[in-house]
Amino acid sequence: MERYGTVIRLKPGALDEYVRLHEAVWPEVLATISACNIRNYSIYYQNGLLFAYLEYHGDDYEADMAKMAADPATRRWWRLTDPLQEPMEGAAPGEWWSRMTEVFHTE
């Protein structure tokens, strides 16, 4: 299992819509998240930033993310959520959610 922490900016004024959407995530999207070996997935908000935590239980993260990106329901979902977000300053070209470096963990 590998832990991921990622961050992205939420556009000003978008919080209510972002929360509304995530109060009823589509079952097809949740099924794809699970089928792509993601578990214990949470998104937090603070001061204009979204922080996501997830645990990846697969063997090929890039292949699973490509599978997720090819899913029609997930693509429709992203058409609703992506306009509410903007990449972090200094994000790599094409990077949406920026992966964070884990500096501490305990169980």
Helices and strands as residue ranges (DSSP letters): E 2-10, H 15-22, H 27-35, E 38-46, E 49-56, H 61-70, H 72-81, G 82-84, E 85-86, E 98-99
